[in-house]
Amino acid sequence: MNPWAIILHPHISEKSTRLIEKENTLVFVVRKDATKPEIKRAVEKAFGVKVAKVRTLITSKGYKKAYVRLKSEFSAAEVAMRLGIL
């Protein structure tokens, strides 16, 4: 499975930056038909981290966002720096 077939791109906003710093959470735009377990596996495989929790929502514009909280031993800020977000 290619994780980038599920994860389309990171979502960058003021709120997502605050979540990275305060809650160790990354925000991604994902395929609309992706399930939470698929998103979890894709993030773990793409970035070499362990995921604690995945929350999803479909926006009013019609795309799906996934809020991915990492386990405490991994840093969302480090992953964000690798992606060029921070």
C-alpha positions as CSV (number, residue, x, y, z in Angstrom):
1,M,0.0,0.0,0.0
2,N,1.3,3.4,-0.9
3,P,0.6,5.8,2.0
4,W,0.5,8.8,-0.4
5,A,-2.5,7.2,-2.2
6,I,-4.5,7.9,1.1
7,I,-2.7,11.1,2.3
8,L,-3.2,13.8,-0.3
9,H,-1.3,16.6,1.5
10,P,-0.8,18.3,4.9
11,H,-3.4,20.9,5.8
12,I,-1.6,24.2,6.8
13,S,-3.5,26.8,8.8
14,E,-3.2,28.7,12.1
15,K,-5.2,26.1,13.9
16,S,-3.2,23.2,12.5
17,T,0.1,24.9,13.5
18,R,-1.3,25.4,17.1
19,L,-2.3,21.7,17.2
20,I,1.2,20.6,16.2
21,E,2.7,22.6,19.1
22,K,0.1,22.1,21.8
23,E,-1.5,18.7,21.2
24,N,1.1,16.7,19.1
25,T,-1.4,16.5,16.3
26,L,-0.9,16.7,12.5
27,V,-3.7,17.6,10.1
28,F,-3.9,16.0,6.6
29,V,-6.3,16.2,3.7
30,V,-7.1,12.6,2.9
31,R,-9.1,10.7,0.3
32,K,-12.8,10.9,1.0
33,D,-13.3,7.2,1.1
34,A,-10.3,6.5,3.5
35,T,-11.1,4.9,6.8
36,K,-9.5,5.7,10.2
37,P,-7.5,2.5,10.3
38,E,-6.2,3.1,6.7
39,I,-5.2,6.7,7.6
40,K,-3.4,5.4,10.8
41,R,-1.4,2.8,8.8
42,A,-0.6,5.3,6.1
43,V,0.8,7.9,8.5
44,E,2.8,5.3,10.5
45,K,4.3,4.0,7.2
46,A,5.0,7.4,5.6
47,F,6.7,9.0,8.6
48,G,7.9,6.1,10.8
49,V,5.8,7.2,13.9
50,K,3.2,5.6,16.1
51,V,-0.4,7.1,16.0
52,A,-2.4,7.4,19.2
53,K,-5.7,8.6,17.7
54,V,-7.3,9.6,14.4
55,R,-10.3,12.0,14.1
56,T,-11.9,12.9,10.7
57,L,-14.3,15.3,9.3
58,I,-15.7,16.3,5.9
59,T,-15.6,20.0,5.4
60,S,-18.3,22.1,3.8
61,K,-16.0,22.4,0.7
62,G,-16.3,18.6,0.3
63,Y,-12.8,17.4,1.3
64,K,-11.9,15.1,4.2
65,K,-9.5,16.2,6.9
66,A,-7.8,13.8,9.3
67,Y,-6.5,15.0,12.7
68,V,-3.8,12.5,13.6
69,R,-2.5,12.6,17.2
70,L,0.9,11.0,17.7
71,K,2.0,9.0,20.7
72,S,4.0,11.0,23.3
73,E,7.3,9.5,22.4
74,F,7.1,11.0,18.8
75,S,7.1,14.7,18.0
76,A,4.6,16.2,15.5
77,A,6.9,19.2,15.2
78,E,9.7,17.0,13.9
79,V,7.4,15.5,11.2
80,A,6.1,18.9,10.3
81,M,9.7,20.2,9.8
82,R,10.4,17.2,7.5
83,L,7.3,18.2,5.5
84,G,8.3,21.8,5.5
85,I,5.3,23.1,7.4
86,L,7.2,24.6,10.3
